[in-house]
């Protein structure tokens, strides 16, 4: 039997509102605000605890070290780590702000993962995202790959691919633009890759924001993962959705089991895309369930504002599905009305849970952004040896750890504080012991 495990990104000690993510309306609108890293990490842990209480399996990925001193060294700064930070902050606060981003908390962008049920070699395939479109995210790739190789280390069960080459618009934003439909987690499925445009296509000057996922990157990952071309569908995200602030596809659609929940304006040539998905599903005798949210029900503006589609759609042990939504949906009249109507309608979604993730939401990340879905069979899960897996006791330990080490307030002009660097390293050094991951951080590996 296969189980889906949601590996959530643990919010880092430098969680702040730097406004670095062009095209992410919440990030752009809240730039310069004072954040609460402690509240942010506790909200994330609370979400993980809630899913555990529903009988779901839950994992965690550690934060990245920030400020990222190795990047500053590569850019010509020398001396002790503290001296480097002080000098860099004095010369280029914008550079330090980019290298202090805690955006790796949104692990939907960490990688694309294909389960062994879809791969001829019967291994789980991982490709760490290159995140080429934004500097502050592109620096995540190396450490993300290191963490994934540490947790999923057994070569018999797992295959790790190099991230895609970086250049031009060859962007890969990971699982935020990837979905899967299947009769069950144990059965072969159809994988959906949603892209913004071709890497070699000229950007429309009338467009507000750049498309981040390229068609060529999506095609390359499907080849890396040895996927059957008859069970892969490439769908173009609509320009209207991107310009409305749906910088990733998971802001306008979500999949689980046989269900594709999507906004009417999520895709270009929607009817053609839906028919392609239906045809691929019929190849393996899956009858997909398409739940379309019409623009008259929820506008693109409200979809992006509430993050209705950036919810986790999960399968419970009783076979029913549940939506894990940000609390913001309950405060948006049209989005809340749709959820109420959905629960009364004849479809697989039987329940909804509203989660307070306001600290993450102010930077444009909801429940779906915070997790990477990994489907494992029993042997694959046992091979982890418990690495990265959570239970209630581990949640307790993480809450104590966070309250001890995280600041309750952090303003953008404090990111150059050498004390913050020390605090973060102390926290992360202790965390690797809690998670039993060994010396994964660069500062732990220095001679």
Residue pairs with C-beta under 8 A, 6 or more apart in sequence:
1 186
1 377
1 378
2 115
2 117
2 184
2 185
2 186
2 375
2 376
2 377
3 57
3 185
3 375
3 376
3 381
4 56
4 57
4 185
4 314
4 315
4 373
4 374
4 375
5 57
5 58
5 59
5 373
5 374
5 375
5 376
5 381
5 389
6 48
6 51
6 56
6 57
6 58
6 59
6 312
6 314
6 371
6 372
6 373
6 374
7 59
7 60
7 61
7 107
7 371
7 372
7 373
7 374
7 388
8 44
8 47
8 48
8 58
8 59
8 60
8 61
8 107
8 370
8 371
8 372
9 44
9 60
9 61
9 63
9 104
9 105
9 106
9 107
9 110
9 370
9 371
9 372
10 41
10 44
10 45
10 60
10 61
10 62
10 63
10 105
10 398
10 431
11 37
11 40
11 41
11 43
11 44
11 63
11 102
11 105
11 359
11 360
12 37
12 41
12 63
12 64
12 66
12 102
12 104
12 105
12 424
13 37
13 63
13 66
13 102
13 405
13 406
13 407
13 420
13 423
13 424
13 427
13 428
14 37
14 66
14 67
14 100
14 101
14 102
14 410
14 415
14 420
14 424
15 35
15 36
15 37
15 40
15 41
15 102
15 105
15 359
15 363
15 410
16 35
16 37
16 97
16 100
16 101
16 102
16 410
16 411
16 412
16 415
17 27
17 30
17 31
17 32
17 33
17 34
17 35
17 362
17 363
17 412
18 27
18 31
18 97
18 98
18 100
18 101
18 136
18 412
18 415
19 27
19 28
19 30
19 31
19 32
20 27
20 97
20 98
20 101
20 103
20 134
20 136
21 27
21 28
21 103
21 134
21 137
21 247
21 363
21 364
22 28
22 134
22 209
22 210
23 208
23 209
23 210
23 212
23 242
23 245
23 247
24 245
24 247
24 363
24 364
25 245
25 304
25 305
25 364
26 361
26 362
26 363
26 364
27 363
27 364
30 362
30 363
31 412
32 412
33 362
34 409
34 410
34 411
35 359
35 362
35 409
35 410
35 411
36 359
36 407
36 408
36 409
36 410
37 102
37 359
37 406
37 407
37 408
37 410
38 402
38 403
38 406
38 407
38 408
39 359
39 408
40 105
40 359
40 360
41 402
41 406
42 399
42 402
42 403
43 355
43 356
43 357
43 358
43 359
43 360
44 105
44 357
44 360
44 370
45 395
45 398
45 399
45 402
46 355
46 356
47 324
47 355
47 357
47 367
47 370
48 58
48 60
48 390
48 395
49 392
49 395
50 324
50 353
50 355
51 58
51 312
51 314
51 324
52 58
52 390
52 391
52 392
52 395
54 314
54 316
54 322
54 353
55 316
55 317
56 314
56 316
57 381
57 389
58 389
58 390
59 151
59 374
59 388
59 389
59 390
60 388
60 389
60 390
60 394
60 398
60 435
61 107
61 110
61 147
61 151
61 372
61 388
62 147
62 428
62 431
62 432
62 435
62 437
62 440
63 102
63 104
63 105
63 428
63 431
64 102
64 104
64 140
64 143
64 144
65 143
65 424
65 425
65 428
65 441
65 442
65 443
66 99
66 100
66 101
66 102
66 424
67 85
67 96
67 99
67 100
67 415
67 416
67 420
67 421
68 99
68 100
68 139
69 81
69 84
69 85
69 421
69 442
69 443
70 442
71 99
71 139
72 84
72 85
72 88
72 95
72 96
72 99
73 84
75 88
75 95
77 84
77 87
77 88
78 84
79 87
81 421
81 443
82 418
82 421
85 96
85 416
85 418
85 421
86 416
86 418
88 95
88 96
88 416
89 96
89 415
89 416
90 416
93 413
93 415
93 416
96 415
96 416
97 412
97 415
98 135
98 136
99 136
99 139
100 415
101 136
101 137
103 109
103 136
103 137
103 140
103 363
104 110
104 137
104 140
104 143
104 144
105 360
105 365
105 370
106 176
106 360
106 365
106 369
106 370
107 370
107 371
107 372
108 174
108 175
108 176
108 248
108 250
108 368
108 369
108 370
108 371
108 372
109 129
109 131
109 137
109 140
109 173
109 174
109 175
109 176
109 248
109 369
110 128
110 129
110 140
110 144
110 148
110 174
110 175
110 372
111 126
111 127
111 128
111 129
111 144
111 145
111 148
111 174
111 175
111 372
112 126
112 127
112 129
112 172
112 174
112 175
112 178
112 221
112 225
113 124
113 125
113 126
113 175
113 372
113 373
113 374
113 375
114 124
114 125
114 191
114 225
114 227
115 124
115 180
115 185
115 189
115 374
115 375
115 376
116 122
116 123
116 124
116 157
116 375
116 377
116 380
117 182
117 185
117 186
117 187
117 188
117 189
117 375
118 180
118 188
118 189
118 191
118 225
118 227
118 228
118 231
119 125
119 159
119 225
119 226
119 227
120 226
121 159
121 226
123 156
123 157
123 158
123 159
124 152
124 157
124 158
124 159
124 374
124 375
124 376
124 380
125 158
125 159
125 161
125 224
125 225
125 226
126 148
126 152
126 158
126 159
126 160
126 161
127 160
127 161
127 162
127 163
127 164
127 172
127 221
127 224
127 225
128 141
128 144
128 145
128 148
128 160
128 163
128 174
129 141
129 144
129 163
129 172
129 173
129 174
130 138
130 141
130 163
130 164
130 165
130 166
130 170
130 171
130 172
130 217
131 137
131 138
131 140
131 141
131 171
131 172
131 173
131 174
132 138
132 166
132 167
132 169
132 170
132 171
132 172
133 169
133 171
133 173
133 210
133 212
138 166
141 163
143 440
145 160
145 163
146 440
147 437
147 440
148 160
149 160
150 387
150 437
150 438
150 440
151 384
151 387
151 388
151 437
152 158
152 160
152 374
152 384
153 383
154 380
154 383
156 383
157 379
157 380
157 383
158 380
161 221
161 224
161 225
163 172
164 170
164 172
164 217
164 220
164 221
168 199
168 200
169 197
169 198
169 199
169 200
169 201
169 203
169 210
169 211
169 214
170 199
170 214
170 216
170 217
171 199
171 211
171 212
171 213
171 214
171 217
172 213
172 214
172 217
172 218
172 220
172 221
173 212
173 213
173 248
174 372
175 250
175 372
175 373
176 248
176 249
176 250
176 368
176 369
177 193
177 194
177 195
177 212
177 213
177 218
177 237
177 248
177 249
177 250
178 191
178 192
178 193
178 194
178 218
179 191
179 192
179 194
179 249
179 253
179 254
179 255
179 260
180 189
180 190
180 191
180 192
180 255
181 189
181 190
181 192
181 255
181 257
181 258
181 259
181 260
181 277
181 281
181 286
181 288
182 188
182 189
182 190
182 257
182 258
182 286
183 189
183 257
183 258
183 284
183 285
183 286
184 257
185 315
185 375
186 377
187 284
188 231
188 284
189 231
189 284
189 286
190 231
190 232
190 233
190 277
190 280
190 281
190 283
190 284
190 286
191 222
191 227
191 231
191 232
191 233
192 233
192 235
192 255
192 260
192 277
193 218
193 219
193 221
193 222
193 232
193 233
193 234
193 235
194 213
194 218
194 234
194 235
194 236
194 237
194 249
194 253
194 267
195 211
195 213
195 214
195 215
195 217
195 218
195 234
195 235
195 236
195 237
196 210
196 211
196 212
196 213
196 214
196 236
196 237
196 242
197 203
197 211
197 214
197 215
197 236
198 214
198 215
198 216
199 214
199 215
199 216
199 217
200 216
203 210
203 211
204 239
207 239
207 242
207 243
208 242
208 243
209 242
209 243
209 245
209 247
211 237
211 239
211 242
212 247
212 248
213 237
213 248
213 249
215 234
215 236
218 234
219 234
222 229
222 232
230 280
230 283
231 280
231 283
231 284
232 280
233 273
233 276
233 277
233 280
235 267
235 273
235 276
235 277
236 267
236 268
236 269
236 273
237 246
237 249
237 252
237 266
237 267
237 268
238 265
238 266
238 267
238 268
238 270
239 268
240 265
240 300
241 251
241 252
241 263
241 265
241 266
241 267
241 300
244 265
244 300
244 301
244 303
244 304
245 251
245 304
246 252
246 266
246 300
246 303
246 304
247 364
248 369
249 266
250 309
250 310
250 368
250 369
251 303
251 304
251 307
251 309
251 310
252 262
252 263
252 265
252 266
252 300
252 303
252 304
252 309
253 260
253 261
253 262
253 263
253 266
253 267
253 309
254 261
254 262
254 309
254 310
254 311
254 312
254 313
254 368
255 261
255 313
256 313
256 314
256 315
256 321
257 315
257 321
257 348
258 281
258 286
258 287
258 288
258 289
258 348
259 288
259 289
259 291
259 313
259 321
259 347
259 348
259 349
260 274
260 277
260 288
260 289
260 290
260 291
261 291
261 293
261 309
261 313
261 349
262 290
262 291
262 292
262 293
262 309
263 292
263 293
263 295
263 298
263 300
263 303
263 309
264 270
264 292
264 293
264 294
264 295
265 295
265 300
266 309
267 273
274 290
277 288
277 290
278 288
278 290
281 287
281 288
289 347
289 348
291 342
291 347
291 349
293 303
293 308
293 309
293 338
297 334
297 337
297 338
298 306
298 308
298 334
298 335
298 338
299 334
302 308
302 332
302 334
302 335
303 309
303 335
305 328
305 332
306 326
306 328
306 329
306 331
306 332
306 335
307 325
307 326
307 328
307 329
307 361
307 366
308 325
308 329
308 332
308 335
308 338
308 339
309 368
310 326
310 365
310 366
310 367
310 368
310 369
311 323
311 324
311 325
311 326
311 329
311 366
311 367
311 368
312 323
312 324
312 367
312 368
312 371
313 321
313 322
313 323
313 324
313 349
314 321
314 322
314 324
315 321
316 322
316 351
320 348
320 349
320 350
320 351
321 348
321 349
321 350
322 349
322 350
322 351
322 352
322 353
323 339
323 342
323 349
323 351
323 352
323 353
324 353
324 355
324 367
325 339
325 352
325 353
325 354
325 355
325 366
325 367
326 354
326 355
326 356
326 357
326 361
326 366
326 367
327 354
327 355
327 356
327 357
327 358
328 358
328 361
328 366
329 335
329 336
329 339
329 354
330 336
330 354
339 352
342 349
342 352
343 349
343 350
343 351
343 352
355 367
357 365
357 366
357 367
357 370
360 366
360 369
360 370
376 384
386 436
387 435
387 436
387 437
388 435
388 437
394 434
397 434
398 434
401 427
401 430
401 431
401 434
405 423
405 426
405 427
405 430
406 427
407 420
407 423
410 420
414 420
425 441
425 443
428 441
429 441
429 443
429 444
432 438
432 439
432 440
432 441
432 444
439 445
